[in-house]
Amino acid sequence: MSLIVQKYGGSSVANAEKILRVAQRIVRTRKAGNKVVVVVSAMGDMTDDLITLADKINKNPKEREMDMLLATGEQVSIALLAMAIHKLGYEAVSFTGPQVGIITDTFHSKAHIQDISPGRIRKALSAGKIVIVAGFQGQTLEGEITTLGRGGSDLTAVALAVALKARHCEIYTDVDGIYTADPRVIPDAGKIDIVTYDEILELASLGAKVMHSRSIEVGKKFNMPIWVCNSCKDVKGTLITKENKAMEEVVVSGVALADDEAKITLFRVADRPGVAAKVFQTLADANINVDMIIQNKTKTHSTDISFTVFKNELQKALKVVKDNAKKLGVGEVASDENIAKVSVVGIGMRSHSGIASRMFSVLAENRINIEMISTSEIKISVVVAGDKGKLAARKIHKAFGLGKKQRRSKVRVKR
Amino acid sequence: MSLIVQKYGGSSVANAEKILRVAQRIVRTRKAGNKVVVVVSAMGDMTDDLITLADKINKNPKEREMDMLLATGEQVSIALLAMAIHKLGYEAVSFTGPQVGIITDTFHSKAHIQDISPGRIRKALSAGKIVIVAGFQGQTLEGEITTLGRGGSDLTAVALAVALKARHCEIYTDVDGIYTADPRVIPDAGKIDIVTYDEILELASLGAKVMHSRSIEVGKKFNMPIWVCNSCKDVKGTLITKENKAMEEVVVSGVALADDEAKITLFRVADRPGVAAKVFQTLADANINVDMIIQNKTKTHSTDISFTVFKNELQKALKVVKDNAKKLGVGEVASDENIAKVSVVGIGMRSHSGIASRMFSVLAENRINIEMISTSEIKISVVVAGDKGKLAARKIHKAFGLGKKQRRSKVRVKR
């Protein structure tokens, strides 16, 4: 008898009808001969409603009390889901995060799981019960209720799967799986059948937003296979797993487009050791996230540095840099909001040469100028003019054969 | 520094505005130099909303899961109330029932408190914090979340007051205190200043519905003074306390009217030992609550027995009695739904003779026929025709000088 951990997000349990549908899927998995542990998020807009309510009372609530408040959302879901399973004639029992010994550190609103004591879950499973666990929450050793921050329910699911030595973890959502690109931008984007943890980590940070990187990192660390599936359809989802030989056939797994960044260029930066460090330390001190950084030394005694920040932090970043220009040894400062970042990701590119040149050629053929380039072992990102971003993503997507009609499922994985 | 436990019901915290108002009252009590522990119920209709939601999923939910669901209501309230107090610049911390060691038995949906370990509350109080505790909930020794049933938050408050050796417990509601009668029936009804646990126990069971009798019983057992006050006004409420000399001046404390009962009469019941016991055991086995019981032996070898049940259980009760008539030795069975029960309650009547005759005279003067009479040491109840109930209550209320203009506060109690 295999143990499977399933996680259902807020949109999958948004109302009574949907909860009953999810219960049917869970029971099907049980009937197929598996032990099932289910992690569930708060219903639809419930978390937002609670935040709105809190905001009416205190614009700046303490995080401890926000955790106390928000943890109720998942508790409502687990009780209702257990009732729905009972209605179908199956045994089920719900537990809060604290009840199943999910111990976290003390950082309210963004706590990290430190330990899980799955004894209570094991006992319920042995008694033949389906176990429903509240996602997103835990408690400190002192018994304080904490929440895990963005993507917290996914994290609960993957961590529980690891702690329980599950066969795999299934993350149910309202899309069919992970796509080669955002289907709203590239209608031809297709579902990826199999992908590595590393590729998803790059895709997520590049704006794919399918799963939070924290969960993927845990999956990677403990080699827990993660399926991303559609809770409303019976289609095979995307399997996130460790690298294997067969996967290297796929050179590029996906294309990501991000249009929420802006570029800042510092001209005539003094070319001596430690200057760049000082610039980015100053930005970090102001809590500004920096994404790409490009420095290109010219022949003079000064250099130009360009970097990107989120658009909503551009003004703050510009102020910080300008206020400290003298101290930092920076000459002129310029910025550009009209940019887009296009990236390709794929573990295959490590062993296939020429990916970068193919990408740049496609852009050149379409008269799209490249403003910045940044690469990692499994990723190439370019910054182009903002109004050229979608065109660039589409052309690159096609050039790497990612379109639905172009691709054939080269890798078959048995679920 | 005195410790005061305050309890606010659902209508007092029904929205953000009301929560902020409650926070101000709490802070006032703190500023006056008291340590404050606050017990709070779920917001307004939240519990009903959750029940409706559960009903859409499963008409017959397990009580364990209902407890899991409903316990969230109070958890939302404590977090929001703590945030409201923080906004006023005071330190506060919220705790769920399980967090403050409220240990109950395992009877889900109607659990009894077995133990309270107030260490965590004491620590927070010592740190100068206002402590907010979720009412209505606890956990079993095995860590299962339970709820305490009707009046559960009052019970939490009184039990915490006892465990913490508070000076007194304040129950805030949307009325000024406990009245000499239901003001909807008798507009002249006035607030009672001081009343004994025993009187309230009689008044509650007679339909006064101010506080659930379980909380009063705990208050009585541990001699914890309980104030019932209006959360929206600054008026002195009603003090529920043990008997003292001064209180005996007040002969009758209040008049209660109940119109939700029906009368069943069993004619020609065999007059031999054990018959009555069998009749009421049969009803108890069918889970039917019986209130008044009157038996009046006549000269023959049979007797008539009358008793009252709640109207909504009348048909069930009739069926049980008729189905078992032969076995029970019962002749004819009759019932009457058109009845009303009027009761007067007062510890003073123990030492003042003639209360019963005065009550019966008032009824006679007003041509109201008495169908049943039942008395206890501090209570006299009569059953009259249903359409005469309000008139009877009004006339008796007046006859005992309970009207606002009639009474003067004979007893002054320092708060």
Chai-1 contact restraints between the chains, C-beta under 6 A:
chainA,res_idxA,chainB,res_idxB,connection_type,confidence,min_distance_angstrom,max_distance_angstrom,comment,restraint_id
A,A16,B,K56,contact,1.0,0.0,6.0,A-B,restraint_1
A,A16,B,I57,contact,1.0,0.0,6.0,A-B,restraint_2
A,I19,B,I57,contact,1.0,0.0,6.0,A-B,restraint_3
A,A54,B,M83,contact,1.0,0.0,6.0,A-B,restraint_4
A,K56,B,A16,contact,1.0,0.0,6.0,A-B,restraint_5
A,I57,B,A16,contact,1.0,0.0,6.0,A-B,restraint_6
A,I57,B,I19,contact,1.0,0.0,6.0,A-B,restraint_7
A,I57,B,L80,contact,1.0,0.0,6.0,A-B,restraint_8
A,I57,B,M83,contact,1.0,0.0,6.0,A-B,restraint_9
A,I57,B,A84,contact,1.0,0.0,6.0,A-B,restraint_10
A,N58,B,M83,contact,1.0,0.0,6.0,A-B,restraint_11
A,N58,B,K87,contact,1.0,0.0,6.0,A-B,restraint_12
A,P61,B,M83,contact,1.0,0.0,6.0,A-B,restraint_13
A,K62,B,H86,contact,1.0,0.0,6.0,A-B,restraint_14
A,E65,B,A79,contact,1.0,0.0,6.0,A-B,restraint_15
A,E65,B,A82,contact,1.0,0.0,6.0,A-B,restraint_16
A,E65,B,M83,contact,1.0,0.0,6.0,A-B,restraint_17
A,M68,B,A79,contact,1.0,0.0,6.0,A-B,restraint_18
A,M68,B,S94,contact,1.0,0.0,6.0,A-B,restraint_19
A,L69,B,A79,contact,1.0,0.0,6.0,A-B,restraint_20
A,T72,B,T72,contact,1.0,0.0,6.0,A-B,restraint_21
A,T72,B,Q75,contact,1.0,0.0,6.0,A-B,restraint_22
A,T72,B,V76,contact,1.0,0.0,6.0,A-B,restraint_23
A,Q75,B,T72,contact,1.0,0.0,6.0,A-B,restraint_24
A,V76,B,T72,contact,1.0,0.0,6.0,A-B,restraint_25
A,A79,B,E65,contact,1.0,0.0,6.0,A-B,restraint_26
A,A79,B,M68,contact,1.0,0.0,6.0,A-B,restraint_27
A,A79,B,L69,contact,1.0,0.0,6.0,A-B,restraint_28
A,L80,B,I57,contact,1.0,0.0,6.0,A-B,restraint_29
A,A82,B,E65,contact,1.0,0.0,6.0,A-B,restraint_30
A,M83,B,A54,contact,1.0,0.0,6.0,A-B,restraint_31
A,M83,B,I57,contact,1.0,0.0,6.0,A-B,restraint_32
A,M83,B,N58,contact,1.0,0.0,6.0,A-B,restraint_33
A,M83,B,P61,contact,1.0,0.0,6.0,A-B,restraint_34
A,M83,B,E65,contact,1.0,0.0,6.0,A-B,restraint_35
A,A84,B,I57,contact,1.0,0.0,6.0,A-B,restraint_36
A,K87,B,N58,contact,1.0,0.0,6.0,A-B,restraint_37
A,S94,B,M68,contact,1.0,0.0,6.0,A-B,restraint_38
A,Q99,B,G143,contact,1.0,0.0,6.0,A-B,restraint_39
A,G143,B,Q99,contact,1.0,0.0,6.0,A-B,restraint_40
